[in-house]
Amino acid sequence: MQYIGINHDGGPWVAALSGERVFPLASVTDFWADAARWQEKAPALITDIAAGLDRAAVIEVPLVPASARVICVGLNYKAHAAEGSYKDQELPPYPTLFGRWTASLSVGNVPVPVPGSETGLDWEGEVAAYIGKRVESGDEAAAEDAIFGYSTFNDITARRAQKLTSQWTLGKNGDFTGPMGPLVSRDDVGDLRDGLQVRTRVNGTEVQNGNTRDMIFSVPAIVSLISETFTLHPGDVIASGTPEGVGYARTPQWLLQAGDVVEVEIEKLGTLVTPVGGLSLRARA
């Protein structure tokens, strides 16, 4: 089953997606309060074509609640850890974690502005995992059971801002820089450790081609580690890291400019398309 977020009935809702038909299920808050129940109800609902809406007629929004924590993992593919600024360092004993605010999240086909302070933006195609059950000090088995599903994600990065300090927060929270594709239930995806191909293209040219088997830390291991410090709640998101091939590590550097189009294609999850805009909304105001 696939799900998207839509503007509906005065606010953000989660809807089941079947082909190009959209079936509203519940408000984002109500959906994540009992995601398993809505997952059970969805198959029967999508058989009623009259209950559906044309996908082209709705406004899509992130299906992540405003209260969610979005935890991203840096340097989580062996080949990516071996490129760029950290290539001469040993693999870390624990995952490098940083946060995104939900305000930075977006959906497919929404232009991402290039801040006036940046010479361009960088792509990072990856798999995002969604928490469906509360996890507090959970072991890896409990952590895996708490994963509701996965989606495509592009952790678009302002590299100049990222590298101003040792903390990455500034460069990882630009306006609209966290586009997410439809959420696919875990039952339909399987175990990432079995391998999903992760590809990124810029203007049709392949720039990343990796596999989730190359992850240093599995998603259940990451969820378990996080839950030792703070409780994870339904609707929280773990962005699991990107393969090699990012733009700043290339010679010469290749950064995204206005007019570019980025596609993140992940096996079983689909293709996320993001156009790159011009100056930031603030600069145009």
C-alpha positions in Angstrom: 0.0 0.0 0.0 1.1 3.5 -0.8 0.2 6.7 1.0 0.6 10.4 0.3 -0.2 13.6 2.2 -2.8 16.0 0.8 -4.5 19.2 1.7 -8.0 18.1 2.5 -10.9 19.3 4.6 -9.0 22.3 5.9 -5.7 20.7 6.8 -3.1 18.0 6.0 -4.5 14.5 5.6 -3.0 11.1 4.8 -4.5 9.4 1.7 -4.1 6.0 0.2 -2.7 6.0 -3.3 -3.9 3.6 -6.0 -2.7 4.4 -9.5 -3.7 8.1 -10.1 -6.6 7.9 -7.6 -6.3 9.3 -4.1 -8.4 8.1 -1.2 -8.4 10.3 1.9 -8.1 8.3 5.1 -7.6 10.6 8.1 -5.9 13.8 9.2 -2.2 13.4 9.6 -2.6 13.6 13.4 -5.3 10.9 13.5 -3.5 8.6 11.0 -0.3 8.5 13.1 -2.3 8.0 16.3 -3.2 4.5 15.0 -1.4 3.9 11.7 -1.9 0.1 11.9 -5.7 0.5 12.0 -5.7 2.9 9.0 -3.5 0.4 7.2 -6.1 -2.3 7.7 -8.9 0.0 6.5 -7.2 1.3 3.4 -7.5 -1.8 1.1 -11.3 -1.8 1.4 -11.6 1.9 0.8 -9.7 1.9 -2.5 -12.1 -0.5 -4.0 -14.7 2.3 -4.0 -13.6 4.3 -7.0 -16.3 7.0 -6.2 -14.6 7.7 -2.9 -11.3 8.6 -4.7 -10.0 11.9 -6.0 -7.8 12.5 -9.1 -4.3 12.8 -7.9 -3.7 15.7 -10.3 -6.6 17.6 -8.6 -5.1 17.6 -5.1 -2.3 19.5 -3.5 0.2 17.1 -2.0 2.0 17.9 1.3 4.4 15.9 3.5 2.5 13.3 5.5 4.7 13.9 8.5 3.1 15.5 11.6 4.5 18.9 12.6 5.6 17.4 15.9 7.7 14.8 14.3 11.5 14.4 14.7 13.3 13.9 11.4 16.6 12.3 12.2 19.1 12.1 9.3 22.2 9.8 9.2 25.4 11.1 7.6 28.1 8.9 6.0 26.1 5.7 6.3 27.2 4.0 3.0 30.8 2.7 2.9 31.5 4.1 -0.5 30.1 7.6 0.4 32.2 7.6 3.6 35.3 7.1 1.4 34.6 10.2 -0.7 34.8 13.9 0.1 35.9 15.5 3.4 36.0 12.4 5.5 37.7 9.9 3.2 40.9 9.7 5.4 39.0 8.9 8.6 38.1 5.5 10.0 34.5 4.4 9.9 32.8 5.7 13.0 31.7 3.3 15.8 28.3 5.0 15.9 26.2 6.7 13.2 26.5 10.4 12.6 23.1 11.8 13.4 21.6 15.3 12.7 18.2 16.8 12.7 15.9 18.3 10.2 12.9 20.4 11.1 9.6 19.5 9.5 9.4 23.0 8.1 12.1 22.0 5.6 10.2 19.1 4.2 8.5 19.1 0.8 7.1 16.7 -1.8 7.8 15.8 -5.4 7.7 18.4 -8.2 8.0 21.4 -5.8 10.9 23.7 -6.8 13.8 24.0 -4.4 15.2 27.6 -4.3 19.0 28.1 -4.3 19.9 30.5 -1.4 21.6 33.6 -2.5 24.6 32.7 -0.2 25.2 29.4 -2.0 26.9 28.7 -5.4 24.5 25.8 -5.8 22.9 22.9 -3.9 23.9 19.3 -3.6 21.8 16.1 -4.0 21.6 13.2 -1.6 19.2 10.5 -2.7 18.2 8.1 0.1 15.6 6.0 1.8 13.5 7.5 4.5 12.0 5.2 7.2 8.8 6.1 9.1 8.1 5.1 12.7 4.7 3.6 13.2 4.9 2.5 16.9 6.3 4.1 20.0 9.9 3.0 20.7 11.6 3.5 24.1 14.9 1.8 24.8 14.1 -0.8 22.2 16.4 -3.5 20.9 16.8 -4.0 17.2 13.9 -6.5 17.0 11.5 -4.0 18.6 13.0 -1.2 16.4 12.4 -3.1 13.2 8.8 -4.0 14.3 8.2 -0.2 14.8 9.0 0.7 11.2 5.7 1.4 9.3 7.2 2.0 5.9 9.6 3.8 3.6 9.8 6.5 1.0 12.2 8.1 -1.4 13.9 11.2 0.1 16.4 13.8 -1.2 18.5 15.3 1.5 19.3 18.4 -0.5 22.2 20.3 1.1 23.6 23.8 1.2 27.2 22.8 1.4 28.7 26.2 2.2 26.4 26.6 5.1 26.9 23.0 6.2 30.7 23.4 6.4 30.7 26.7 8.3 30.8 24.8 11.6 31.2 21.2 12.8 27.4 21.1 13.2 25.4 20.4 10.0 22.1 21.9 11.0 22.2 25.1 9.0 23.1 23.4 5.7 20.5 20.7 6.1 17.4 22.8 6.7 17.1 25.1 3.6 13.6 26.0 2.4 11.9 23.0 0.7 15.2 21.0 0.7 13.6 17.8 2.1 11.4 16.4 -0.7 9.7 13.1 0.1 7.9 10.6 -2.2 4.9 8.4 -1.4 5.2 6.2 1.7 5.2 2.5 0.9 4.3 0.1 3.7 7.1 -2.1 5.1 5.2 -5.3 4.0 5.6 -4.2 0.4 9.3 -3.2 0.7 10.9 -5.9 2.8 14.2 -5.7 4.6 16.6 -3.0 3.4 19.4 -5.3 4.3 18.3 -7.5 1.4 19.2 -4.6 -0.9 17.3 -1.9 -2.7 19.0 0.0 -5.6 19.3 3.7 -5.0 19.9 5.9 -8.1 20.0 9.7 -8.5 20.0 11.5 -11.9 20.6 15.2 -12.6 19.1 16.3 -15.9 19.0 12.7 -17.0 22.6 11.9 -16.1 23.1 9.2 -13.5 25.2 10.6 -10.6 24.5 8.0 -7.8 24.0 4.3 -8.1 24.2 2.5 -4.8 22.5 -0.3 -2.8 21.2 -0.3 0.7 23.3 -3.5 1.3 26.2 -1.0 1.5 24.8 0.7 4.6 27.2 0.8 7.6 24.4 0.9 10.1 21.0 -0.8 9.5 17.8 1.2 10.1 16.8 -1.0 13.0 20.2 -0.5 14.6 19.8 3.3 14.2 16.3 3.3 15.6 17.4 1.2 18.6 20.3 3.6 19.3 18.2 6.7 19.1 15.5 5.2 21.4 18.1 4.7 24.1 18.2 8.5 24.5 14.8 9.7 23.5 11.5 8.0 22.7 10.5 7.8 19.1 6.8 8.3 18.2 4.6 7.4 15.3 5.3 9.8 12.4 9.0 10.3 13.3 11.3 9.8 10.3 14.8 8.3 9.9 16.6 9.4 6.7 19.0 6.5 6.3 21.9 8.2 4.4 23.1 8.5 0.8 25.4 6.4 -1.5 28.5 7.8 -3.1 28.4 10.3 -6.0 27.4 13.6 -4.3 28.3 16.8 -6.2 30.7 18.5 -3.8 33.1 15.5 -3.8 33.5 15.5 -7.6 36.4 17.1 -9.6 35.3 19.6 -10.6 32.5 20.2 -8.2 29.0 19.8 -9.6 26.3 21.7 -7.7 22.6 22.1 -8.6 21.6 25.4 -10.4 18.3 26.9 -11.3 16.7 25.0 -14.1 18.2 21.6 -13.1 16.0 18.6 -12.4 16.9 15.9 -9.9 15.4 12.4 -9.9 15.8 9.9 -7.0 14.8 6.5 -8.1 14.6 3.7 -5.5 13.7 0.1 -6.2 10.1 -0.6 -4.9 9.6 3.0 -3.8 9.4 4.8 -7.1 10.9 8.0 -8.5 11.0 11.4 -6.8 11.4 14.4 -9.1 12.6 17.8 -7.8 13.1 20.9 -10.0 15.6 23.4 -8.8 14.4 27.1 -8.6 16.3 30.3 -8.6 17.0 32.6 -5.7 15.4 31.9 -2.4 11.9 33.2 -1.6 13.4 35.6 0.9 15.6 37.1 -1.8 12.6 37.5 -4.2 10.4 39.1 -1.5 
